[in-house]
Amino acid sequence: MLLDGRFLYQEYHAQMMGQPYSGIGIDAYDNMTKKYVTAWMDTMGTGIFMMEGTASADGKTIALKGSHPEPGGGKMHHRALWKLVDANTQIFEMYGTHGQGKEEKMMEITYTRKP
């Protein structure tokens, strides 16, 4: 957590298409806009990918939306669901649409708290 617990900081390191890949994310609840916000930066580009959204009435799902420019023009539109399964488990799902194409699931990450 950063800045007295106001922001969640994430780091990711892996291989993608046979190349080293790293990314960082910052997540928070914006008290001014009453929305959850996320920013993601990685070694595949130089932009900052932003999403924002709201929680379900029971607070167990956060729905986020955002978009970013695509190489060659146009935008890719994203939708993400952050599911709070229990005190130790969260699931993050991301869906994307290229231009006017069909939405596809791009990734799913299961977070498990270390014992």
DOVEX-8517 format. One line per 2 residues: their letters; for each residue x, y, z of C-alpha. Coordinates in Angstrom, 3 decimals, always signed. Example, Ala and Ser with C-alpha at 12.3 -4.5 7.8 and 13.67 -1.06 7.14 Angstrom:
# residues 2
as) +12.300:-4.500:+7.800; +13.670:-1.060:+7.140
END
This chain:
# residues 115
ml) +0.000:+0.000:+0.000; +1.190:+3.540:-0.740
ld) +0.624:+6.951:+0.861; -0.931:+5.905:+4.161
gr) -2.981:+3.100:+2.598; -4.687:+5.256:-0.047
fl) -3.288:+3.392:-3.077; -2.608:-0.260:-3.864
yq) +0.659:-0.804:-5.772; +1.163:-3.908:-7.940
ey) +4.192:-5.269:-9.793; +4.117:-7.978:-12.441
ha) +7.060:-9.783:-14.051; +6.748:-12.597:-16.604
qm) +7.547:-13.740:-20.132; +5.261:-12.715:-22.993
mg) +5.803:-14.026:-26.522; +9.257:-15.221:-25.423
qp) +10.335:-11.789:-24.180; +10.665:-10.363:-20.657
ys) +7.548:-8.419:-19.659; +7.021:-6.162:-16.643
gi) +4.189:-3.954:-15.514; +3.033:-1.867:-12.590
gi) -0.435:-0.870:-11.495; -1.917:+1.627:-9.071
da) -5.476:+1.092:-7.793; -7.575:+3.317:-5.535
yd) -11.002:+4.610:-4.589; -11.383:+8.278:-5.540
nm) -13.380:+9.992:-2.788; -14.082:+12.992:-5.048
tk) -15.627:+11.081:-7.979; -16.911:+8.152:-5.862
ky) -15.322:+5.735:-8.353; -12.641:+3.086:-8.291
vt) -9.706:+3.954:-10.543; -6.770:+1.977:-11.876
aw) -3.678:+2.921:-13.861; -1.446:+0.350:-15.593
md) +1.951:+0.814:-17.262; +4.089:-1.908:-18.827
tm) +7.047:-2.648:-21.071; +4.863:-3.179:-24.158
gt) +4.227:+0.531:-24.639; +4.707:+4.036:-23.346
gi) +1.125:+4.958:-22.477; -0.734:+4.782:-19.185
fm) -3.878:+2.657:-19.401; -6.673:+3.998:-17.180
me) -9.972:+2.437:-16.103; -12.672:+3.560:-13.689
gt) -15.879:+2.132:-12.328; -18.153:+1.371:-9.410
as) -18.879:-1.442:-6.964; -21.986:-3.599:-6.876
ad) -24.536:-2.943:-4.125; -23.082:-5.784:-2.005
gk) -19.520:-4.487:-2.556; -18.262:-7.847:-3.835
ti) -17.729:-6.875:-7.494; -16.084:-3.794:-8.976
al) -16.910:-3.150:-12.653; -14.347:-1.022:-14.527
kg) -14.212:+0.413:-18.070; -11.470:+2.073:-20.097
sh) -9.848:+2.339:-23.514; -6.463:+2.975:-25.063
pe) -5.095:+3.791:-28.529; -4.103:+0.858:-30.729
pg) -1.076:+0.730:-33.024; -2.215:+1.767:-36.502
gg) -5.123:+3.855:-35.214; -8.386:+3.332:-33.431
km) -8.994:+2.359:-29.832; -9.281:-0.857:-27.890
hh) -12.112:-0.795:-25.358; -11.811:-2.737:-22.099
ra) -14.180:-3.958:-19.443; -12.937:-5.549:-16.230
lw) -14.539:-7.252:-13.251; -12.771:-7.422:-9.902
kl) -14.528:-10.074:-7.797; -13.958:-10.242:-4.036
vd) -14.538:-13.948:-3.431; -13.590:-14.069:+0.252
an) -11.096:-12.489:+2.690; -8.195:-14.311:+0.996
tq) -9.224:-14.568:-2.668; -9.927:-12.093:-5.477
if) -10.491:-12.728:-9.191; -9.734:-10.128:-11.875
em) -11.209:-10.656:-15.356; -10.530:-8.404:-18.355
yg) -12.423:-8.279:-21.633; -11.491:-6.295:-24.739
th) -12.935:-5.139:-28.048; -10.822:-4.102:-31.042
gq) -12.620:-1.360:-33.010; -16.140:-2.603:-33.733
gk) -15.204:-6.262:-33.184; -16.646:-8.793:-30.776
ee) -15.693:-8.568:-27.097; -13.249:-11.284:-26.020
km) -11.944:-12.371:-22.626; -8.281:-11.344:-22.538
me) -7.183:-12.578:-19.130; -8.149:-13.853:-15.724
it) -5.987:-13.550:-12.615; -6.713:-15.191:-9.271
yt) -5.135:-13.411:-6.310; -4.590:-15.438:-3.130
rk) -3.369:-13.885:+0.116; -0.083:-15.322:+1.369
p) -0.532:-17.350:+4.569
END
